[in-house]
Amino acid sequence: QVQLVESGGALVQPGGSLRLSCTASGNIFSSKTMGWYRQAPGKQRDLVAWITSDDSTNYANSVKGRFAISRDNAKNTVYLQMNSLKPEDTATYYCNVAWTLPLIDWGQGTQVTVSS
């Protein structure tokens, strides 16, 4: 069974940067559209960035121009470079397949807190 492990979250000041990583235990990335999701306390989990199997990228309006998603299929890893972070980016970040079913079992996520 494929497992997803997210890492790289931290406490960062507004305007700062972080790079998140998501590694899968199996080789499932290369043919899938992969996405980064986030969930703030009391809110639904939203898709904020996704990358297709041919490396086309798309972003939610809330992060466009600040976040960049990339993938390394050889390492079964998806990345999320987050720049110009804002307090409203505070959330737990998860990766999973995007725009397809079934989803993989969710990982534990990685916490990003943007605060001065």
Secondary structure by P-SEA (a helix, b strand, c coil): cbbbbbcccccccccbbbbbbbbbccccccccccbbbbbcccccccccccccccbbbbbcccccccbbbbbcccccbbbbbbcccccccccbbbbcccccccccccccbbbbbbcc
